[in-house]
């Protein structure tokens, strides 16, 4: 094990876990993650990835901080209103862990740049708030064969699924087409409780850490549905589709 004394102290509470190890911590230190969205889900997801010691974390978001964001996006403070979300998030995350390289990407993911942004990452955590972006991120990750953690939250409800292209169902396998326009209310219309987004974003971080270290069982071919009112949890199974336009051409992983 080649962890420094400072690393041993910083990560001591996870290093003592029987499932964890110095090797797992080193895998995190050598890993790269991209968090798409620095909002309600991205705030807790990015925070826990950086705190856990993922060596390089990129945060992609083209928006600026608004007053209405602050109740559910704890990486941003009142003085940050009007500031780039990616830059605001990177500033806080850099203060949290100076052993991690945090890179802000104040750009909107589009078809022309999505593949470039996710290429080379060891995991992507999609914390975006639109169906169009989710499908775009999913397709880019399948094309680059990058593991992905997808999630969504609205009101008191959330869902999370993990994806290994070539091994498990991708987002398009589970949801072949987005819902019709207007059939699902936006966060602005339906609302969302900040604590609920915090739960879902934290689960995303946990799933990403599993994918990076090999510790635990990620939600592959499974979708976790959470209902915050009652704390009911439902697991829905899914599987790869042979005709999936996103992942059907991805070579099957060994042992899949």
C-alpha positions, 0 to 999 in steps of 0.5 A: 500500500502506497498511501501517504500518512495524510491519506491514511488519516483522511480516509481512516474511517473508510479504510477500517471497513472490513470490505474496504482496503488500501488497494480500494483506496488506491483505485479511487486515487487513480480514478477519474469521474465526471459529474454531469450537473452541479445541482440538486443531485450533483451537489451530494454526488460530487461532494461524496466522490471528492470526500472519498478520494476519487483522484480527478472529478470533472463537474459539467454544468452550463447554468449559473446559480439562482436563488431558487437553487439554494434550498436543494443544491448545498454546494452553492451559497447565497453569495454565489448567485449569478456565478457559474455552477461548475465554477462554484462547485469546483471551488467548494470541492477543492476546499473539501479535499486538496488531494483531489483534482477538480475540473469545472466544465461550464458547458452544456452537453450536446451531441457534438461534445458529449463523447469527448467529455466522458471519454477517458473517465472511469465513471460518469454520474449523470445528475442532469434534470432533463430527459434529453440530457440523460439519453445523450449521456447514456449514448455517449457512455455506451459509445465510449464504454464508460460505466454510468450511474443514472438517477432522477428525482421529483417531489418525494420520489427518486430512482437510481440505476447503474450501467456497465456498457456491454455488461448490463442494461443501459438507460435506453434498454430500460426506457426505450423512449422519453415520455411524451412532452408535457406528460412529466412535470418539471421540477419548477412545476412539481417541486422537489424536497432538497433532502430527497435529492440529497438521498438520491444523489448520495446513492449515486455517489455510493454506486459510483464508488462501487463501480470504481473499487469493485466493493459491493454490488452495484445496481446493474440490471436493477432500478431502485425506486424510492418513495420519500413519503413512506420510505418504501423502496422497490427494485425493478429488474431490467436487462439488455435489449438486443435491438438497443440503438445505444448499447447493442453494438458494445462488445459483451463484457467477459463474464457477462 
